[in-house]
Amino acid sequence: MHNPIQVRRIIFVLMAVLVSLSFAAGRARDYGISIGILRPGPYNAITDVKGVRVGHLTRIEGDSIRTGVTAIIPHSDNIFQNKVPAAIHLGNGFGKMSGYPQVAELGNIETPILLTNTLNVPEAASALIDYTFAFPVNRDVRSVNPVVGETNDGALNAIRARVLTKTDFLEALQNAAGGPVAEGNVGAGTGTVCFGFKGGIGTASRVLPESRGGYTLGVLVQSNYGGILQIDGVPVGIELGRYSFSSVEKEYNLDGSCMIVVITDAPLCARNLKRLAARAMFGLARTGGIASNGSGDFVIALSTAEALRIPYESDSMYDTMRVLRNDDINLLFEAVIEATEEAVINSLFAAESMKGAGGRKVDALPLDKTLKILKKYKRIESR
């Protein structure tokens, strides 16, 4: 007779394997699309950077609620007590991001990052304050700089209802884990639209050769913007006949926003993280995005290198750190461009058609047609 505990363990392992496989299915590389020259990490996700965890909370209710939360926790320690170098780049500033001024001024981040919809940013910020206060060692803390990013999911979500609560945000933080990352219509990507197709959460990573430090860089995006879709240099949007400026009447959600989170274990100071964040916009441009007038395109970049952790309190008057030289950062620039481009494409490949507020339906990217186009341009082998 089987031991019930052993049976439960076996079931748990099998479920974990199935979940892992489901997260990995339908991504760009599963179809033979290899963007760039650098290799991805084991999960091809932001969680390939040691210690990084991602959690989602998805709210799909009735015929009009299509929204959610995505939480990114940079490392396993109390981040308020062990801050990390960080920078934020504004590709286009039509956004309602929380926490930018202090990160720009001090060059570090002291909370996890929450992504959500435009009108629920205040609740997200409040949740991060509660999250910080929950650590006993933070009992005397009187100032917290919560970092919250957003895009407007009002095309599919009844955004004015502001249904997300502080509990929802705290649950996403509690759910955060390493390993494979769910993509597409989940978390903060639940109600987003990208290039006129269903957008969502996407992620990718790159690993540098050992001779160049062996560092890992991961990217996570919340794709919700317009333009003229390109995949690995192929004009897919034009070939499909669906792209911004195709006619005066059809701009296909040209305005919308994209949140890009970049994390690396490479020892970079805030100044070079700012430069790295700027290059992530090159990756967005490779997909056909133009950072339009009404788009809030923000990049948050940070380094989790343990030697660069910034203690909340210290007996020393000085920070001592060893960081990469300017001349040795170019391959990280390439890594962030490649990973950003692939993360956006993964968000489109993973997303499914959705009907939401006002009866509007947004179709997923037609993969069969897209793959035929990529074969036509010899980006993938015909089979």
C-alpha positions as CSV (number, residue, x, y, z in Angstrom):
1,M,0.0,0.0,0.0
2,H,1.4,3.4,-1.0
3,N,2.3,5.9,1.7
4,P,-0.2,8.8,1.4
5,I,2.6,11.4,2.0
6,Q,4.7,9.9,-0.7
7,V,1.7,9.8,-3.1
8,R,1.0,13.5,-2.4
9,R,4.7,14.3,-3.0
10,I,4.6,12.5,-6.4
11,I,1.4,14.3,-7.4
12,F,3.0,17.6,-6.4
13,V,6.1,16.9,-8.5
14,L,4.0,15.9,-11.5
15,M,1.9,19.0,-11.2
16,A,5.1,21.1,-10.9
17,V,6.4,19.5,-14.1
18,L,3.2,20.1,-15.9
19,V,3.1,23.8,-14.8
20,S,6.7,24.2,-15.9
21,L,5.9,22.7,-19.3
22,S,2.8,24.9,-19.7
23,F,4.8,28.1,-19.0
24,A,7.4,27.1,-21.6
25,A,5.0,26.2,-24.4
26,G,4.4,28.5,-27.3
27,R,7.4,30.8,-26.9
28,A,9.3,32.2,-29.9
29,R,12.2,29.7,-29.5
30,D,9.8,26.7,-29.5
31,Y,9.1,27.6,-33.1
32,G,12.8,28.0,-34.1
33,I,13.0,31.7,-33.7
34,S,16.4,32.6,-32.3
35,I,16.8,36.3,-31.7
36,G,20.3,37.7,-31.4
37,I,23.7,36.0,-30.9
38,L,23.8,35.4,-27.1
39,R,22.4,32.3,-25.4
40,P,19.5,32.5,-23.0
41,G,19.5,31.1,-19.5
42,P,17.9,27.8,-18.4
43,Y,14.4,29.4,-18.2
44,N,15.0,32.2,-20.7
45,A,13.4,34.4,-18.1
46,I,14.2,37.2,-15.7
47,T,14.3,34.5,-12.9
48,D,17.6,33.2,-14.5
49,V,19.2,35.9,-12.4
50,K,19.9,34.3,-9.1
51,G,17.4,35.2,-6.3
52,V,14.9,36.9,-8.6
53,R,11.3,35.9,-8.0
54,V,8.1,36.8,-10.0
55,G,4.5,36.5,-8.8
56,H,1.2,37.2,-10.6
57,L,-2.4,38.0,-9.4
58,T,-4.9,37.8,-12.3
59,R,-8.4,39.2,-12.0
60,I,-10.9,38.1,-14.7
61,E,-14.5,38.6,-13.6
62,G,-17.8,38.9,-15.5
63,D,-17.6,40.5,-18.9
64,S,-15.5,43.6,-18.0
65,I,-12.8,43.0,-15.4
66,R,-9.6,42.1,-17.1
67,T,-6.6,43.2,-15.0
68,G,-4.0,42.1,-12.5
69,V,-0.7,42.4,-10.7
70,T,2.9,41.3,-11.5
71,A,5.4,41.4,-8.7
72,I,9.2,41.3,-9.1
73,I,11.3,40.7,-6.0
74,P,15.0,41.3,-6.8
75,H,16.6,39.1,-4.1
76,S,15.8,37.0,-1.1
77,D,16.9,39.4,1.6
78,N,15.0,42.3,3.1
79,I,15.5,44.7,0.2
80,F,14.9,47.8,2.3
81,Q,17.8,46.8,4.6
82,N,19.9,45.7,1.6
83,K,19.1,48.1,-1.2
84,V,20.5,47.5,-4.7
85,P,21.8,49.9,-7.4
86,A,19.1,51.0,-9.8
87,A,18.2,53.4,-12.5
88,I,15.0,54.3,-14.4
89,H,15.0,55.5,-18.1
90,L,12.0,57.3,-19.6
91,G,11.6,56.3,-23.2
92,N,8.4,58.4,-23.2
93,G,7.0,59.9,-20.0
94,F,3.3,59.6,-20.5
95,G,3.0,57.4,-17.4
96,K,2.0,57.4,-13.8
97,M,5.0,55.5,-12.3
98,S,5.6,55.7,-8.6
99,G,9.1,56.1,-7.0
100,Y,11.0,57.6,-9.9
101,P,12.5,60.7,-8.2
102,Q,14.2,59.0,-5.3
103,V,15.7,56.3,-7.6
104,A,17.0,59.0,-9.9
105,E,18.4,60.9,-7.0
106,L,20.0,58.2,-4.9
107,G,20.7,55.5,-7.5
108,N,19.1,52.6,-5.6
109,I,15.8,50.8,-5.1
110,E,14.4,49.7,-1.7
111,T,11.2,47.8,-2.5
112,P,10.2,45.1,-4.9
113,I,8.7,46.3,-8.1
114,L,4.9,46.0,-8.8
115,L,3.3,46.3,-12.2
116,T,-0.4,46.9,-12.6
117,N,-3.0,49.1,-14.4
118,T,-2.8,52.9,-14.4
119,L,-5.6,53.7,-11.9
120,N,-4.5,51.1,-9.3
121,V,-1.0,52.6,-8.7
122,P,-1.9,54.1,-5.4
123,E,-3.1,50.8,-3.9
124,A,0.0,49.1,-5.2
125,A,2.2,51.7,-3.5
126,S,0.3,51.3,-0.2
127,A,0.8,47.5,-0.4
128,L,4.6,48.0,-0.8
129,I,4.7,50.2,2.3
130,D,2.8,47.5,4.2
131,Y,5.2,44.8,2.8
132,T,8.1,46.8,4.0
133,F,6.7,47.5,7.5
134,A,5.9,43.7,7.9
135,F,9.6,43.0,8.5
136,P,10.3,43.3,12.2
137,V,13.7,44.9,11.6
138,N,11.9,47.7,9.8
139,R,9.8,48.7,12.8
140,D,11.3,52.2,13.1
141,V,11.1,52.9,9.3
142,R,9.2,56.2,8.6
143,S,9.9,56.6,4.9
144,V,9.5,54.1,2.0
145,N,9.9,54.7,-1.7
146,P,7.5,52.2,-3.4
147,V,8.3,51.5,-7.0
148,V,5.2,50.8,-9.1
149,G,4.9,50.7,-12.9
150,E,1.7,50.7,-15.0
151,T,0.1,50.5,-18.3
152,N,-3.4,51.4,-19.2
153,D,-5.5,48.2,-19.8
154,G,-8.7,50.2,-20.3
155,A,-9.2,48.8,-23.8
156,L,-10.3,45.5,-22.3
157,N,-10.7,46.2,-18.6
158,A,-13.3,48.4,-16.8
159,I,-10.3,50.4,-15.4
160,R,-12.4,53.0,-13.6
161,A,-13.7,50.4,-11.3
162,R,-10.2,50.1,-9.7
163,V,-11.0,46.6,-8.5
164,L,-7.5,45.7,-7.3
165,T,-7.1,45.9,-3.5
166,K,-4.0,46.1,-1.3
167,T,-4.6,42.4,-0.5
168,D,-4.3,41.5,-4.2
169,F,-0.9,43.2,-4.4
170,L,0.3,41.5,-1.2
171,E,-0.9,38.2,-2.6
172,A,1.2,38.7,-5.8
173,L,4.2,39.4,-3.6
174,Q,3.5,36.3,-1.5
175,N,3.2,34.2,-4.6
176,A,6.5,35.3,-6.1
177,A,8.8,32.4,-7.0
178,G,11.8,31.5,-9.1
179,G,11.8,29.2,-12.0
180,P,9.5,29.4,-15.1
181,V,7.5,32.6,-15.4
182,A,3.9,32.6,-16.7
183,E,3.4,34.8,-19.7
184,G,0.7,36.3,-21.8
185,N,-2.8,37.0,-20.3
186,V,-1.6,36.9,-16.7
187,G,-0.9,39.4,-13.9
188,A,-0.4,43.0,-15.1
189,G,-0.6,41.7,-18.7
190,T,-4.2,40.4,-18.4
191,G,-5.9,43.2,-20.2
192,T,-3.1,44.7,-22.4
193,V,-3.0,45.2,-26.2
194,C,0.2,45.2,-28.3
195,F,0.4,46.1,-32.0
196,G,-3.4,45.7,-32.2
197,F,-3.1,42.1,-31.0
198,K,-3.4,40.7,-27.5
199,G,-0.4,41.7,-25.5
200,G,0.7,40.6,-22.0
201,I,3.6,39.6,-19.8
202,G,6.8,38.4,-21.6
203,T,10.3,37.6,-20.4
204,A,13.7,36.5,-21.7
205,S,17.3,36.3,-20.6
206,R,20.8,36.3,-21.9
207,V,24.0,34.8,-20.4
208,L,27.5,36.3,-21.2
209,P,30.4,34.0,-22.0
210,E,32.6,33.1,-19.0
211,S,35.4,35.0,-20.6
212,R,33.3,38.2,-20.3
213,G,32.2,37.5,-16.7
214,G,29.5,34.9,-17.2
215,Y,26.9,37.4,-16.0
216,T,23.2,36.8,-16.5
217,L,20.7,39.5,-17.6
218,G,16.9,39.1,-17.5
219,V,14.1,41.2,-18.8
220,L,10.3,41.2,-18.1
221,V,7.9,43.3,-20.1
222,Q,4.3,44.4,-19.7
223,S,3.5,45.0,-23.4
224,N,0.7,47.4,-24.2
225,Y,1.8,49.6,-27.1
226,G,1.4,50.2,-30.9
227,G,3.6,50.5,-34.0
228,I,4.5,48.3,-36.9
229,L,5.3,44.8,-35.6
230,Q,8.6,43.3,-36.6
231,I,9.9,39.8,-35.5
232,D,13.6,39.2,-35.9
233,G,13.7,41.9,-38.5
234,V,10.7,40.6,-40.5
235,P,7.9,43.1,-41.2
236,V,5.2,40.9,-39.8
237,G,2.7,43.6,-39.2
238,I,2.8,44.9,-42.8
239,E,2.6,41.3,-44.1
240,L,-0.5,40.7,-42.0
241,G,-2.0,44.1,-43.1
242,R,-2.4,45.2,-39.5
243,Y,-0.2,48.0,-38.3
244,S,-0.3,51.6,-37.1
245,F,-0.6,54.3,-39.8
246,S,-2.1,51.8,-42.3
247,S,-4.9,54.3,-42.5
248,V,-6.0,57.4,-40.8
249,E,-8.8,55.6,-39.1
250,K,-6.8,52.6,-37.8
251,E,-3.9,53.2,-35.5
252,Y,-4.4,49.9,-33.6
253,N,-3.6,51.1,-30.1
254,L,-0.6,53.2,-31.0
255,D,-0.7,54.8,-27.6
256,G,-0.6,52.4,-24.6
257,S,2.7,52.0,-22.8
258,C,5.3,49.4,-22.1
259,M,7.0,48.6,-18.7
260,I,10.4,47.0,-19.0
261,V,12.2,45.6,-16.0
262,V,15.9,44.7,-16.4
263,I,17.8,42.8,-13.8
264,T,21.4,41.6,-13.9
265,D,24.0,40.2,-11.6
266,A,26.7,42.1,-13.3
267,P,28.3,44.7,-11.0
268,L,27.0,47.9,-12.5
269,C,26.8,51.3,-10.8
270,A,23.6,53.4,-11.1
271,R,25.2,55.5,-13.9
272,N,25.8,52.4,-16.1
273,L,22.4,50.9,-15.2
274,K,20.9,54.1,-16.6
275,R,22.8,53.5,-19.8
276,L,21.7,49.9,-19.8
277,A,18.1,50.9,-19.3
278,A,18.3,53.3,-22.3
279,R,19.5,50.4,-24.5
280,A,16.4,48.4,-23.6
281,M,14.4,50.9,-25.7
282,F,16.5,49.8,-28.7
283,G,15.0,46.3,-28.2
284,L,11.5,47.8,-28.1
285,A,12.3,49.7,-31.3
286,R,13.4,46.4,-32.9
287,T,9.8,45.1,-32.4
288,G,8.4,48.1,-34.2
289,G,7.5,50.3,-31.2
290,I,8.0,54.0,-31.6
291,A,7.4,55.3,-28.0
292,S,4.4,57.4,-29.3
293,N,3.1,60.6,-27.8
294,G,0.6,58.9,-25.4
295,S,2.7,55.9,-24.5
296,G,4.4,55.6,-21.1
297,D,7.6,53.6,-21.8
298,F,9.7,53.2,-18.7
299,V,12.7,50.9,-18.1
300,I,13.7,50.0,-14.6
301,A,17.2,48.5,-14.4
302,L,19.0,47.1,-11.3
303,S,22.0,45.0,-10.3
304,T,21.7,42.3,-7.7
305,A,25.5,41.8,-7.4
306,E,26.0,41.0,-3.7
307,A,29.1,43.2,-3.4
308,L,27.0,46.2,-4.4
309,R,24.3,45.8,-1.8
310,I,23.7,49.1,0.1
311,P,22.9,48.6,3.8
312,Y,20.3,50.8,5.4
313,E,22.6,51.4,8.3
314,S,26.4,51.2,8.4
315,D,29.3,52.0,10.8
316,S,31.4,53.2,7.9
317,M,31.2,56.7,6.2
318,Y,32.1,55.1,2.9
319,D,30.7,52.9,0.2
320,T,33.3,50.6,-1.3
321,M,32.4,48.8,-4.5
322,R,34.0,47.2,-7.5
323,V,32.1,47.8,-10.7
324,L,32.5,47.0,-14.4
325,R,34.4,49.6,-16.4
326,N,32.7,51.5,-19.2
327,D,34.8,49.7,-21.8
328,D,33.5,46.3,-20.6
329,I,29.7,47.0,-20.8
330,N,29.1,46.7,-24.5
331,L,28.1,43.0,-24.4
332,L,25.5,43.8,-21.7
333,F,24.1,46.4,-24.0
334,E,23.7,43.7,-26.7
335,A,22.2,41.4,-24.1
336,V,19.5,43.8,-23.0
337,I,18.5,44.7,-26.5
338,E,18.1,41.0,-27.5
339,A,16.3,40.0,-24.3
340,T,13.9,43.0,-24.5
341,E,13.0,42.2,-28.1
342,E,12.5,38.5,-27.3
343,A,10.5,39.2,-24.2
344,V,8.0,41.3,-26.2
345,I,7.7,38.6,-28.8
346,N,7.1,36.0,-26.1
347,S,4.3,38.2,-24.7
348,L,2.6,38.1,-28.0
349,F,3.1,34.4,-28.7
350,A,1.8,33.4,-25.2
351,A,-1.2,35.7,-25.3
352,E,-4.7,34.4,-26.2
353,S,-7.6,36.2,-27.7
354,M,-9.8,38.0,-25.1
355,K,-13.2,39.7,-25.0
356,G,-13.6,42.4,-22.4
357,A,-15.2,45.7,-21.4
358,G,-17.8,47.0,-23.8
359,G,-17.9,43.8,-25.7
360,R,-14.6,44.5,-27.4
361,K,-12.6,41.5,-28.5
362,V,-8.8,41.6,-29.2
363,D,-7.5,38.7,-31.2
364,A,-4.2,37.0,-30.4
365,L,-1.4,37.2,-32.9
366,P,-2.3,34.6,-35.6
367,L,0.7,32.2,-35.1
368,D,0.1,30.1,-38.2
369,K,0.2,33.1,-40.5
370,T,3.1,34.6,-38.6
371,L,5.2,31.5,-38.9
372,K,4.5,31.3,-42.6
373,I,5.7,34.8,-43.0
374,L,8.9,34.1,-41.0
375,K,9.5,31.0,-43.2
376,K,9.1,33.2,-46.2
377,Y,11.8,35.5,-45.0
378,K,14.0,32.5,-44.0
379,R,14.0,33.3,-40.3
380,I,12.9,29.8,-39.5
381,E,13.2,26.5,-41.5
382,S,10.3,25.3,-43.5
383,R,9.1,21.9,-42.4
